[in-house]
C-alpha cells in the first residue's frame, strides 16, 4: 500500500515529467521555427539550373508533402503535369518554335487585369536587376526575347511542372492552387532542391495543351522549374526586394491590448 509520502513523490515525479515534456516540446518548436525560417530565407527563384536529374521518387515525395496544403472546403482544385526527359524536351522545342510564328495565344487563356502602380514599378525593378546581372542591355529586344525564351526551357532544369485547374472554378481555386505551389516550393527547398514558379507558362498554352493532352475544360495556370541551382551563374545571385510590413499590413485592436 502506498503511503502519503510515496503518493506525493509520485505526483512530484509526474509533474517533473510533464515539465520535461513541455521543455522538450518548446525546444523542438523553437528548433523547427528556426529551420522553417531558414528555408524561407534561402528559397529564391532560380533561373539557371544544373543538368543533374531529379529522381521520380523525390518528385513524388514533394507532391505528397504539397497535397497537405490548405484548401477551402477541401476541394483541392490543383492538378499538375510533371515533365522530364524526352517529353520535357519536346514541350520546350514545340513551344519555342510556336512563339516564333506570331501566334495569338501570347497571354493567358483566363482573364488577367492590367497592372497599375505600385505593382508595375516593382516588376520593372526586378526585371532591371535581373537583366543587368546577365548582361542584357536596356532596349536590346533580341537579347530580351532570348532570355524570355529561357522560361520555356525551364531554365535548363531537368524537371518541369505545369499546373492546371478546372475552368468551372473561380478565383478562390487559384488561391488554393497558389498555396499548393508554395508548399511544394518550400518542401523542395527543405530537401536542397531549387525552384522557379513561372507565370510565363500561361502563354502559348495551345501547344502546352496539345503536347501534354491537357483537357479543354482546364486552365493552364503556370509552371515551375525544379532541379539543382547552378550557383556559378550570376542570375542566381539576384535577391528580390520585399516590402516592409508597414507597406502591406494594417493592425486593428492591438492598442486596446496595450492599454
C-alpha positions in Angstrom: 0.0 0.0 0.0 1.3 3.5 -0.9 1.8 5.9 1.9 1.0 9.7 1.7 4.7 10.4 1.2 5.0 8.0 -1.7 1.9 9.4 -3.3 3.4 12.8 -3.0 6.6 11.6 -4.6 4.6 10.1 -7.4 2.9 13.4 -8.0 6.2 15.2 -8.0 7.7 12.8 -10.5 4.6 13.1 -12.8 4.8 16.9 -12.6 8.6 16.9 -13.4 8.0 14.5 -16.2 5.2 16.8 -17.6 7.6 19.8 -17.3 10.2 17.8 -19.1 7.8 17.1 -22.0 6.9 20.7 -22.1 10.5 21.8 -22.1 11.3 19.4 -24.9 8.2 20.5 -26.9 9.3 24.1 -26.6 12.8 23.2 -27.7 11.5 21.2 -30.7 9.1 24.0 -31.6 12.0 26.6 -31.4 14.2 24.4 -33.5 11.5 23.8 -36.0 10.8 27.5 -36.2 14.5 28.2 -36.9 14.6 25.5 -39.6 11.5 26.8 -41.3 12.6 30.4 -41.2 15.9 29.3 -42.7 14.1 27.5 -45.6 12.1 30.7 -46.2 15.2 32.8 -46.3 17.1 30.5 -48.6 14.3 29.8 -51.1 14.5 32.1 -54.2 13.5 31.9 -57.8 16.4 30.2 -59.6 16.9 30.9 -63.3 19.8 28.7 -64.1 20.0 25.0 -63.2 22.4 22.2 -63.4 21.6 19.2 -65.6 21.7 16.7 -62.7 18.5 14.6 -62.8 15.9 14.7 -60.0 14.6 11.1 -59.2 10.9 10.5 -59.7 10.7 9.2 -56.1 11.8 12.6 -54.9 9.3 14.5 -57.0 6.6 12.2 -55.7 7.7 12.9 -52.2 7.4 16.7 -52.8 4.0 16.3 -54.2 3.0 14.1 -51.3 4.0 16.9 -48.9 2.3 19.6 -51.0 -1.1 17.8 -51.1 -1.4 18.7 -47.4 -1.7 22.4 -48.4 -4.8 24.3 -47.2 -7.8 24.2 -49.4 -11.2 26.0 -48.9 -13.8 23.4 -48.1 -11.2 20.8 -49.1 -12.0 20.9 -52.8 -8.2 20.5 -53.7 -8.5 22.1 -57.2 -4.9 21.7 -58.2 -3.8 19.4 -61.0 -0.2 19.1 -62.2 1.6 17.6 -65.2 5.2 16.7 -64.3 7.6 16.5 -67.3 11.1 15.3 -67.7 13.3 13.6 -70.3 12.0 13.4 -73.9 8.6 14.9 -73.0 10.2 17.9 -71.4 12.5 18.4 -74.5 9.5 18.1 -76.9 7.5 20.6 -74.9 10.4 23.0 -74.9 11.1 22.7 -78.6 7.5 23.0 -79.7 6.6 26.0 -77.5 9.8 27.9 -78.6 9.0 27.1 -82.3 5.4 28.2 -81.8 6.2 31.6 -80.3 8.3 32.5 -83.4 5.2 32.3 -85.6 3.5 35.4 -84.2 0.7 33.4 -82.5 -2.4 34.8 -80.9 -2.0 32.9 -77.6 0.7 35.2 -76.2 -1.3 35.8 -72.9 -3.3 33.7 -70.5 -6.5 31.9 -71.5 -8.1 33.2 -68.4 -8.8 36.9 -67.7 -5.9 39.0 -66.3 -6.1 42.6 -65.2 -3.8 45.3 -66.4 -1.2 46.1 -63.7 -1.2 49.5 -62.0 1.2 51.2 -59.5 2.9 50.2 -57.3 2.9 46.8 -59.0 4.3 48.0 -62.3 7.4 49.6 -60.6 8.0 46.5 -58.5 8.0 44.3 -61.6 10.3 46.7 -63.6 12.7 47.0 -60.7 13.1 43.2 -60.6 13.5 42.9 -64.4 16.1 45.7 -64.5 18.1 44.0 -61.7 17.9 40.6 -63.4 18.8 41.8 -66.9 21.8 43.8 -65.5 23.2 40.6 -63.9 23.0 38.6 -67.1 24.3 41.5 -69.3 21.1 42.3 -71.3 21.3 46.0 -72.2 18.1 48.1 -71.9 16.4 48.2 -75.3 18.1 45.1 -76.7 15.0 43.4 -77.9 16.7 40.4 -79.3 18.5 39.6 -76.1 15.4 40.2 -74.1 13.4 37.9 -76.4 16.1 35.2 -75.9 16.0 35.5 -72.2 12.2 35.3 -72.1 12.5 32.1 -74.1 14.5 30.5 -71.3 11.3 30.2 -69.4 10.2 27.6 -71.9 13.3 25.7 -71.3 12.5 25.6 -67.6 15.8 27.4 -67.3 17.5 24.1 -68.1 16.0 22.4 -65.0 15.6 18.6 -65.5 12.0 18.7 -64.3 9.2 21.0 -65.1 5.7 21.1 -63.7 2.6 22.6 -65.3 -0.3 23.4 -63.0 -3.9 23.5 -64.2 -7.4 23.8 -62.7 -10.9 23.2 -63.9 -12.4 26.2 -65.8 -15.6 25.8 -63.8 -13.9 27.0 -60.7 -13.5 30.6 -59.5 -10.7 32.8 -58.2 -10.7 31.1 -54.8 -9.4 28.0 -56.6 -6.4 30.0 -57.9 -5.8 30.9 -54.2 -5.8 27.2 -53.2 -3.5 26.3 -56.1 -1.1 29.1 -55.1 -1.0 27.6 -51.6 -0.3 24.2 -53.0 2.5 25.5 -55.2 4.1 27.4 -52.3 4.0 24.3 -50.1 5.7 22.4 -53.0 8.4 25.1 -53.3 9.2 25.1 -49.6 9.2 21.3 -49.5 11.7 21.3 -52.3 14.0 23.8 -50.7 13.9 21.9 -47.4 15.4 19.0 -49.3 18.1 21.1 -51.0 16.3 21.5 -54.3 15.7 24.8 -56.1 12.6 26.1 -58.0 11.2 28.9 -60.1 7.5 29.5 -60.3 6.7 30.7 -63.9 3.7 32.7 -64.9 5.1 32.6 -68.5 3.6 29.1 -69.0 0.1 30.5 -69.2 1.1 32.0 -72.5 1.4 29.8 -75.7 -1.0 27.5 -73.9 -2.3 25.9 -77.2 1.0 24.0 -77.6 1.2 23.0 -73.9 -2.4 21.8 -74.1 -1.6 19.7 -77.1 1.7 18.2 -76.1 0.5 17.2 -72.6 -3.1 16.4 -73.5 -4.5 18.9 -71.1 -8.3 18.7 -71.3 -10.1 21.6 -72.9 -12.1 22.3 -69.7 -8.9 23.1 -67.7 -7.0 26.4 -67.5 -3.2 26.2 -67.7 -2.3 28.4 -64.7 1.5 28.4 -64.5 4.7 26.3 -64.4 7.5 25.5 -62.0 11.1 24.6 -62.8 12.6 22.1 -60.4 16.2 21.0 -60.0 19.6 22.0 -58.6 20.7 25.6 -58.8 23.8 26.4 -60.9 25.4 28.6 -58.1 28.1 29.8 -60.5 25.5 31.7 -62.7 25.2 35.4 -62.0 21.5 35.4 -62.3 21.2 33.2 -59.2 22.7 36.0 -57.1 19.5 38.0 -57.6 17.6 38.6 -54.4 14.1 40.1 -54.9 13.3 43.1 -52.7 10.4 42.6 -50.3 8.2 45.4 -49.0 8.3 46.2 -45.2 5.4 45.1 -43.0 4.1 48.6 -42.8 3.6 48.7 -46.6 1.0 45.9 -46.6 -0.3 45.2 -43.0 -2.9 47.2 -41.0 -3.2 46.2 -37.4 -6.5 46.6 -35.6 -7.2 46.3 -31.9 -3.7 45.9 -30.6 -3.7 49.4 -29.0 -6.6 48.1 -26.8 -4.4 45.2 -25.6 -1.6 47.6 -24.8 -3.9 49.7 -22.7 
